[in-house]
Amino acid sequence: MSRPHRRGIHVTTTPPPSAFASAFAAVDLGATSGRVIVGRVGPDDLDLTEVHRFPNTPVRLPDGLRWDTLALFQGVLDGLREAARSGGVASLGVDTWAVDYGLLDADGALLGHPFHYRDDRTDGAAARVWAKVGPEELYGITGLQHLPFNTVFQLASTEGTAQRRAARTLLLIPDLLTHWLTGSIGAEETNASTTGLFDARTGAWSKDLMNRLSLDPGLFPPLRAPGDPAGTLLPHVATYTGLDPRTPVTTVASHDTASAVVAVPATEPGFAYISCGTWSLAGLELDTPVLTEASRAANFTNERGIDGTVRYLRNTMGMWLLEECRRTWERENLPTHIPTLLADAARAEPFASLVDPDAPEFLAPGDMPARIRDHCARTGQRVPGSQGTVVRCILESLALAHRRTLRQAAELADRDITRIHLVGGGSRNDLLCRLTADATGLPVIAGPTEATALGNILVQARAAGLVGDLADMRRLIASTQHLRHYAPQGDPAAWNAAAARLGLAPRNP
């Protein structure tokens, strides 16, 4: 049974057994859930089926906040079993969030569940790293935005621990899952570029940096590029899932944002993108990194993209703020229906209260509505009372953050932006898309929602010889996916005043 066909999209719920005999499986793990999506790629068509979804629930242990990697891997196996039942797959690929990792001992056993990037053990770790390699030099090598949970700072927090002494291999989360599926060891380069230990110029691990930070370069596996083979399924994986043991696991752009950017449906130059989910990652696609002091001061990152491109962007808090509000309201038995909340927000007074989405108090899980109200009270603004006014505050604040980030990116990279592609889960939020167009004064093209899974699948399809280069992949996305267009309609003077009030006005870096 299929849902309505919209411009080449088929989202099926019960495909016939032969429908995906030559299909590809995307294992796509986000910060709150994981899923396995099966896709079939043709010359003019792109079919997606979500065959399994499972929760990603971190667990707080006595020593900190951890990912439940065993539950995640079981969810992956169950999803692949559903993929086999749907007709089988030609290959599969794994993408997840960045920066977090597992450590293996000399026998290949995992040394404890990986820490969650929101754990507070990295407090003060950056200062220890900077004592050995200053922030300016570190940025000059890695081009990486400063975030307190970058892998390099997480590793600094483990110095002197028994776990670190026993570690022989470090695997980022998608590489760990790939290892458990295949037994092979490798490090995919788009995710490796988020660690703070990757040379942005050479596209290789910086062994000099590792040595200076007292990190054994032997911990870090050889690099793989998207499209490289990562092995075939281990016998017990094949037996459990019902997949052919010869099924290849293909290296994809394993940082979920890198996969999402593959699926940006841009067919002409001059575009910017926003990959909007838990985080909003807004920026440009470049050929070379921007490693200037002005770029460092503006906290922009140069992460690896597919085919040696550079994802020049800045992380800002995304739909995390709204999702944490919904979790709080659910506990309080208040309405959490998104369309209702957005309708109330659309009717709320514009610019009544604003927050900086990247303020430190918004990073950790907790009572987000109370934190937003406290922030507004401290900054002398009207305190949002209703759920609708809280949501309006969040979405206008995110739109202003998008505006600042993209204007700074254009200036720092000396590029003109003519339009914005907003992809990911946030593209479903009609009010956010409209506000982003109004705030930036640029047209916004929203979609595809399933950008990460589409990018994952298309890299596999290219490795199988079914599609051509990145431009060909994007043309296929643009011609088959449901996209919505938003022209800017807001009052520029009102947005300028709001940006100045919040301190998010464009400024010289």
C-alpha positions as CSV (number, residue, x, y, z in Angstrom):
1,M,0.0,0.0,0.0
2,S,1.4,3.4,-1.0
3,R,0.8,6.9,0.2
4,P,0.0,9.5,-2.5
5,H,2.7,9.9,-5.2
6,R,4.1,13.4,-5.2
7,R,6.6,14.4,-7.9
8,G,8.5,11.1,-8.0
9,I,8.4,10.3,-4.3
10,H,6.9,7.0,-3.2
11,V,6.8,6.4,0.5
12,T,5.5,2.8,0.8
13,T,4.5,0.9,3.9
14,T,4.3,-2.7,2.6
15,P,6.3,-3.1,-0.6
16,P,6.0,-6.3,-2.6
17,P,8.8,-8.8,-2.0
18,S,10.6,-8.0,-5.2
19,A,10.3,-4.2,-5.0
20,F,13.7,-3.6,-3.6
21,A,15.8,-6.5,-5.0
22,S,18.4,-4.0,-6.1
23,A,17.8,-1.4,-3.4
24,F,20.1,0.3,-0.9
25,A,19.7,0.5,2.9
26,A,20.6,3.6,4.8
27,V,21.3,3.2,8.5
28,D,20.7,6.7,9.8
29,L,21.1,7.4,13.5
30,G,20.2,10.8,15.0
31,A,20.4,12.2,18.5
32,T,16.9,11.0,19.5
33,S,16.1,8.1,17.2
34,G,17.6,5.8,14.6
35,R,16.0,4.2,11.5
36,V,16.7,2.0,8.6
37,I,15.4,3.4,5.3
38,V,15.5,1.4,2.0
39,G,15.8,3.3,-1.2
40,R,15.7,2.4,-4.9
41,V,17.3,4.7,-7.4
42,G,16.3,4.9,-11.0
43,P,17.1,7.3,-13.8
44,D,14.1,9.5,-13.0
45,D,12.8,8.2,-9.8
46,L,13.7,7.8,-6.2
47,D,11.7,5.5,-3.9
48,L,12.1,5.5,-0.1
49,T,10.7,3.2,2.5
50,E,11.3,3.5,6.3
51,V,11.4,-0.1,7.3
52,H,12.3,0.3,11.0
53,R,12.6,3.1,13.6
54,F,13.9,2.8,17.1
55,P,14.6,5.2,20.0
56,N,18.0,6.5,20.8
57,T,17.8,7.1,24.6
58,P,21.0,8.0,26.4
59,V,21.5,6.6,29.9
60,R,23.0,8.4,32.9
61,L,25.4,6.3,34.7
62,P,27.4,7.2,37.9
63,D,30.3,8.5,35.8
64,G,28.2,10.4,33.3
65,L,25.8,10.5,30.3
66,R,26.3,7.6,27.9
67,W,24.9,6.3,24.6
68,D,23.3,2.9,24.8
69,T,25.3,1.5,21.9
70,L,24.2,-2.1,22.3
71,A,20.5,-1.1,22.0
72,L,21.4,1.1,19.0
73,F,23.2,-1.8,17.3
74,Q,20.2,-4.1,18.1
75,G,18.0,-1.6,16.4
76,V,20.2,-1.5,13.4
77,L,20.1,-5.4,13.2
78,D,16.3,-5.4,13.5
79,G,16.1,-2.7,10.8
80,L,18.3,-4.7,8.4
81,R,16.2,-7.8,9.0
82,E,13.1,-5.8,8.0
83,A,15.1,-4.6,4.9
84,A,15.8,-8.2,4.0
85,R,12.1,-9.1,4.4
86,S,11.2,-6.2,2.0
87,G,13.2,-7.8,-0.8
88,G,16.8,-7.5,0.1
89,V,19.4,-4.8,-0.6
90,A,22.4,-4.4,-2.9
91,S,24.4,-2.6,-0.2
92,L,24.1,-0.7,3.0
93,G,25.8,2.3,4.6
94,V,25.9,3.9,8.1
95,D,25.7,7.6,9.1
96,T,25.3,9.1,12.5
97,W,26.0,12.3,14.5
98,A,29.6,13.4,14.8
99,V,32.4,13.7,17.5
100,D,31.5,10.8,19.8
101,Y,33.5,7.6,19.7
102,G,34.1,4.2,21.3
103,L,37.5,2.9,22.4
104,L,38.5,-0.7,21.7
105,D,41.1,-2.7,23.7
106,A,43.8,-5.0,22.2
107,D,41.3,-7.8,21.7
108,G,38.9,-5.5,19.9
109,A,36.4,-5.3,22.8
110,L,34.6,-2.0,23.5
111,L,35.8,-0.3,26.6
112,G,32.5,0.9,28.1
113,H,29.6,2.7,26.4
114,P,30.6,5.8,24.6
115,F,30.0,9.1,26.3
116,H,27.3,11.5,25.1
117,Y,28.6,14.8,23.7
118,R,26.3,16.7,26.1
119,D,28.0,15.1,29.2
120,D,29.8,17.7,31.3
121,R,33.1,15.9,31.6
122,T,34.7,18.2,29.0
123,D,34.3,21.3,31.2
124,G,37.8,22.8,31.3
125,A,39.2,20.4,28.7
126,A,39.7,23.0,26.0
127,A,42.1,24.9,28.3
128,R,44.2,21.8,28.7
129,V,44.4,21.4,25.0
130,W,45.2,25.0,24.4
131,A,48.1,24.9,26.9
132,K,49.8,22.6,24.4
133,V,48.5,23.9,21.1
134,G,47.0,27.4,21.2
135,P,43.6,28.0,19.7
136,E,44.9,30.0,16.8
137,E,47.3,27.3,15.8
138,L,44.8,24.6,16.3
139,Y,42.3,26.3,14.0
140,G,45.1,26.9,11.5
141,I,45.6,23.1,11.2
142,T,42.1,21.8,11.6
143,G,39.8,24.7,10.7
144,L,37.4,23.4,13.2
145,Q,34.8,25.4,15.0
146,H,35.2,25.5,18.8
147,L,32.6,23.4,20.5
148,P,33.3,22.2,24.0
149,F,32.5,18.6,23.0
150,N,34.8,18.3,20.0
151,T,36.5,14.9,20.0
152,V,39.9,16.4,20.8
153,F,38.5,17.9,24.0
154,Q,36.7,14.7,24.9
155,L,40.0,12.9,24.6
156,A,41.7,15.5,26.8
157,S,39.2,14.7,29.5
158,T,40.3,11.0,29.5
159,E,44.0,11.7,30.0
160,G,45.4,9.4,32.7
161,T,42.3,7.2,32.9
162,A,42.5,3.4,32.9
163,Q,40.3,3.3,29.8
164,R,42.6,5.5,27.9
165,R,45.6,3.4,28.9
166,A,43.9,0.2,27.7
167,A,42.7,1.7,24.4
168,R,44.2,0.6,21.2
169,T,41.7,1.8,18.6
170,L,39.3,4.8,18.5
171,L,36.2,4.4,16.3
172,L,33.7,7.2,15.8
173,I,30.2,6.0,16.2
174,P,29.4,5.2,12.5
175,D,32.8,3.5,12.2
176,L,32.0,1.5,15.3
177,L,28.7,0.3,13.9
178,T,30.4,-0.6,10.6
179,H,33.0,-2.5,12.5
180,W,30.4,-4.5,14.3
181,L,28.6,-5.3,11.0
182,T,31.8,-6.3,9.0
183,G,34.7,-6.7,11.4
184,S,36.7,-4.1,9.4
185,I,38.5,-1.1,10.9
186,G,38.5,2.3,9.3
187,A,37.7,6.0,9.7
188,E,35.4,7.8,7.3
189,E,36.9,11.2,6.4
190,T,33.8,13.5,6.6
191,N,33.3,12.4,10.2
192,A,37.1,12.3,11.0
193,S,37.2,16.0,10.0
194,T,34.9,16.9,13.0
195,T,37.4,15.5,15.6
196,G,39.9,18.4,15.8
197,L,42.7,16.0,14.8
198,F,42.3,16.2,11.0
199,D,44.3,18.5,8.8
200,A,41.9,20.6,6.8
201,R,44.5,21.4,4.1
202,T,45.8,17.9,3.5
203,G,42.7,15.8,4.2
204,A,44.6,13.5,6.5
205,W,45.1,12.8,10.2
206,S,47.4,15.3,11.8
207,K,49.9,13.0,13.4
208,D,52.0,16.0,14.6
209,L,49.0,17.4,16.4
210,M,48.3,14.0,18.0
211,N,51.9,13.7,19.2
212,R,51.8,17.2,20.7
213,L,48.6,16.4,22.5
214,S,50.0,13.1,23.9
215,L,47.7,11.0,21.7
216,D,49.0,7.8,20.2
217,P,48.5,8.1,16.4
218,G,48.0,4.3,16.3
219,L,44.6,4.9,17.9
220,F,43.3,6.4,14.7
221,P,42.5,4.0,11.8
222,P,43.2,4.6,8.2
223,L,40.9,7.0,6.4
224,R,38.1,6.0,4.0
225,A,36.3,8.2,1.5
226,P,32.6,8.1,0.7
227,G,32.1,5.3,-1.8
228,D,34.9,3.1,-0.6
229,P,34.1,-0.5,0.3
230,A,34.0,-1.2,4.0
231,G,33.6,-5.0,3.8
232,T,30.8,-7.5,3.8
233,L,28.6,-8.8,6.6
234,L,29.9,-11.0,9.3
235,P,28.3,-14.5,9.3
236,H,26.3,-13.9,12.5
237,V,25.0,-10.6,11.2
238,A,23.9,-12.2,7.9
239,T,22.3,-15.1,9.8
240,Y,20.3,-12.7,12.1
241,T,19.2,-10.3,9.4
242,G,18.6,-12.7,6.6
243,L,20.7,-10.7,4.2
244,D,23.2,-12.4,1.9
245,P,26.6,-12.6,3.6
246,R,28.1,-11.1,0.5
247,T,26.1,-7.9,0.9
248,P,28.6,-5.1,0.8
249,V,28.8,-2.3,3.4
250,T,29.6,0.9,1.5
251,T,31.3,3.8,3.1
252,V,29.0,6.8,2.9
253,A,29.4,10.4,4.1
254,S,29.0,9.0,7.6
255,H,28.6,12.4,9.3
256,D,24.9,12.9,9.0
257,T,25.3,16.5,8.0
258,A,27.7,15.6,5.2
259,S,25.1,13.1,3.8
260,A,22.4,15.8,4.1
261,V,24.5,18.3,2.1
262,V,24.9,15.7,-0.7
263,A,21.1,15.8,-1.0
264,V,20.9,19.6,-1.2
265,P,18.9,20.0,-4.4
266,A,21.0,22.8,-5.8
267,T,21.4,22.9,-9.6
268,E,23.1,26.3,-9.9
269,P,25.9,28.1,-8.0
270,G,25.2,30.8,-5.4
271,F,23.4,28.6,-2.9
272,A,23.7,28.4,0.9
273,Y,22.3,25.5,2.9
274,I,20.8,25.0,6.3
275,S,20.6,21.4,7.5
276,C,18.1,21.8,10.3
277,G,17.4,19.1,12.8
278,T,18.5,18.9,16.5
279,W,21.2,21.3,15.3
280,S,21.0,24.0,12.6
281,L,24.1,23.7,10.4
282,A,24.2,26.7,8.1
283,G,26.9,27.5,5.6
284,L,28.4,27.1,2.1
285,E,30.0,24.5,0.0
286,L,33.6,25.5,-0.9
287,D,36.5,24.0,-2.8
288,T,39.1,25.1,-0.2
289,P,39.0,25.8,3.6
290,V,38.9,29.3,5.0
291,L,41.5,29.3,7.8
292,T,41.8,33.0,8.5
293,E,41.9,34.5,12.0
294,A,38.6,36.3,11.1
295,S,37.0,32.9,10.4
296,R,38.3,31.5,13.7
297,A,37.0,34.5,15.6
298,A,33.6,34.0,14.0
299,N,33.7,30.4,15.0
300,F,33.2,28.8,11.6
301,T,34.1,25.3,10.8
302,N,35.8,23.7,7.8
303,E,34.5,20.1,7.7
304,R,35.1,17.6,4.9
305,G,32.3,17.1,2.4
306,I,32.0,14.6,-0.4
307,D,34.6,14.6,-3.2
308,G,37.0,16.8,-1.3
309,T,34.6,19.7,-0.9
310,V,34.6,21.8,2.3
311,R,31.5,22.3,4.4
312,Y,32.1,25.8,5.6
313,L,29.5,26.3,8.3
314,R,28.7,27.1,11.9
315,N,26.6,25.0,14.3
316,T,23.9,26.7,16.1
317,M,21.2,25.2,18.3
318,G,18.3,24.0,16.1
319,M,15.0,22.2,16.8
320,W,16.5,21.0,20.1
321,L,15.0,24.0,21.8
322,L,11.5,23.2,20.6
323,E,11.9,19.4,21.2
324,E,13.1,20.0,24.8
325,C,10.1,22.3,25.4
326,R,7.8,19.6,24.1
327,R,9.3,17.0,26.4
328,T,8.7,19.4,29.3
329,W,5.2,20.1,28.3
330,E,4.4,16.4,27.8
331,R,5.5,15.8,31.4
332,E,3.3,18.6,32.5
333,N,0.3,17.2,30.5
334,L,0.2,20.3,28.2
335,P,-0.5,20.1,24.5
336,T,2.5,19.0,22.3
337,H,0.8,18.8,18.9
338,I,3.2,20.6,16.6
339,P,0.6,22.0,14.1
340,T,-1.3,23.5,17.1
341,L,1.8,24.9,18.6
342,L,2.9,26.5,15.3
343,A,-0.6,27.9,14.7
344,D,-0.5,29.6,18.1
345,A,3.1,30.8,17.4
346,A,2.0,32.3,14.1
347,R,-0.7,34.4,15.9
348,A,1.7,35.6,18.6
349,E,3.1,39.1,18.6
350,P,6.3,39.3,16.5
351,F,9.6,40.0,18.3
352,A,8.1,40.1,21.8
353,S,11.0,38.2,23.2
354,L,14.2,36.7,21.7
355,V,17.0,34.5,22.9
356,D,20.5,33.6,21.6
357,P,20.0,30.0,20.7
358,D,23.7,29.3,21.5
359,A,23.6,30.6,25.0
360,P,25.3,27.9,27.3
361,E,22.1,27.4,29.4
362,F,20.3,25.9,26.4
363,L,22.9,23.1,25.8
364,A,21.9,20.5,28.4
365,P,18.6,18.6,28.6
366,G,16.1,20.0,31.1
367,D,13.2,22.4,31.5
368,M,13.7,24.5,28.4
369,P,10.6,26.7,28.8
370,A,11.8,27.8,32.2
371,R,15.3,28.5,30.9
372,I,13.8,30.6,28.1
373,R,11.7,32.6,30.5
374,D,14.6,33.1,32.8
375,H,16.8,34.3,29.9
376,C,14.2,36.8,28.9
377,A,13.7,38.1,32.4
378,R,17.5,38.5,32.9
379,T,17.8,40.4,29.6
380,G,14.9,42.8,30.4
381,Q,12.5,41.4,27.8
382,R,8.9,40.4,28.0
383,V,8.7,37.0,29.6
384,P,6.8,34.6,27.3
385,G,3.8,33.1,29.1
386,S,1.9,30.9,26.7
387,Q,3.2,27.9,24.8
388,G,2.6,29.8,21.5
389,T,4.8,32.8,22.6
390,V,7.6,30.5,23.7
391,V,7.5,28.8,20.3
392,R,7.4,32.1,18.5
393,C,10.4,33.2,20.5
394,I,12.3,30.0,19.6
395,L,11.6,30.2,15.9
396,E,12.3,33.9,15.4
397,S,15.5,33.5,17.3
398,L,16.6,30.6,15.1
399,A,15.7,32.6,12.0
400,L,17.9,35.5,13.3
401,A,20.7,33.0,14.0
402,H,20.4,31.7,10.4
403,R,20.6,35.2,9.1
404,R,23.7,36.1,11.0
405,T,25.5,32.8,10.2
406,L,24.9,33.0,6.4
407,R,25.8,36.7,6.1
408,Q,29.0,36.1,8.0
409,A,29.8,33.0,5.9
410,A,29.3,35.0,2.7
411,E,31.6,37.7,3.9
412,L,34.4,35.5,5.2
413,A,34.4,33.2,2.1
414,D,33.9,36.2,-0.3
415,R,30.8,34.6,-1.8
416,D,27.4,35.9,-2.9
417,I,24.3,34.0,-1.8
418,T,21.3,34.1,-4.0
419,R,19.1,31.5,-2.3
420,I,19.0,29.1,0.7
421,H,18.2,25.4,0.7
422,L,16.8,24.3,4.0
423,V,16.9,20.5,4.3
424,G,16.2,18.0,7.1
425,G,13.4,17.7,9.7
426,G,13.2,21.5,10.1
427,S,12.1,21.8,6.5
428,R,8.7,20.5,7.6
429,N,8.3,23.5,9.9
430,D,6.4,26.0,7.6
431,L,6.7,28.9,10.1
432,L,10.5,28.4,10.5
433,C,11.0,28.4,6.8
434,R,8.9,31.5,6.3
435,L,10.7,33.3,9.1
436,T,14.1,32.4,7.7
437,A,13.2,33.8,4.3
438,D,11.9,37.0,5.9
439,A,14.9,37.3,8.2
440,T,17.6,36.8,5.5
441,G,15.8,38.5,2.7
442,L,16.5,35.5,0.5
443,P,14.3,32.9,-1.1
444,V,14.2,29.6,0.8
445,I,13.7,26.3,-0.9
446,A,12.6,23.8,1.8
447,G,13.2,20.0,1.4
448,P,13.9,17.3,1.1
449,T,13.1,16.3,4.7
450,E,14.9,12.9,4.4
451,A,18.1,14.6,3.1
452,T,20.5,12.5,5.2
453,A,19.0,9.2,4.1
454,L,18.9,10.3,0.5
455,G,22.5,11.4,0.6
456,N,23.5,8.1,2.2
457,I,21.6,6.1,-0.5
458,L,22.9,8.1,-3.4
459,V,26.5,7.6,-2.5
460,Q,25.8,3.9,-2.4
461,A,24.1,4.1,-5.8
462,R,27.0,6.0,-7.2
463,A,29.4,3.3,-5.9
464,A,27.2,0.8,-7.7
465,G,27.4,2.8,-11.0
466,L,23.8,3.9,-11.0
467,V,24.3,7.6,-10.8
468,G,27.0,10.0,-11.8
469,D,28.8,12.8,-10.0
470,L,27.5,15.1,-7.3
471,A,25.8,17.4,-9.8
472,D,23.9,14.4,-11.2
473,M,22.8,13.3,-7.7
474,R,21.5,16.8,-7.0
475,R,19.7,17.0,-10.3
476,L,17.9,13.8,-9.4
477,I,17.0,15.1,-6.0
478,A,15.7,18.4,-7.5
479,S,13.6,16.6,-10.1
480,T,12.0,13.9,-7.8
481,Q,11.6,15.5,-4.3
482,H,8.8,17.6,-3.0
483,L,10.2,21.1,-2.5
484,R,8.4,24.2,-1.1
485,H,9.4,27.8,-2.0
486,Y,9.3,30.8,0.3
487,A,9.8,34.3,-0.9
488,P,10.9,36.9,1.7
489,Q,7.9,39.0,2.7
490,G,8.8,40.5,6.1
491,D,9.7,44.1,7.0
492,P,13.5,44.3,6.7
493,A,13.6,47.2,9.1
494,A,11.8,45.2,11.8
495,W,14.2,42.3,11.3
496,N,17.2,44.6,11.5
497,A,15.9,46.1,14.7
498,A,15.4,42.6,16.2
499,A,18.9,41.5,15.2
500,A,20.4,44.6,16.7
501,R,18.4,44.1,19.9
502,L,19.6,40.5,20.3
503,G,23.2,41.2,19.3
504,L,22.8,39.0,16.2
505,A,23.1,41.9,13.7
506,P,25.8,41.4,11.0
507,R,29.2,42.5,12.3
508,N,32.6,42.8,11.0
509,P,34.5,39.7,12.0
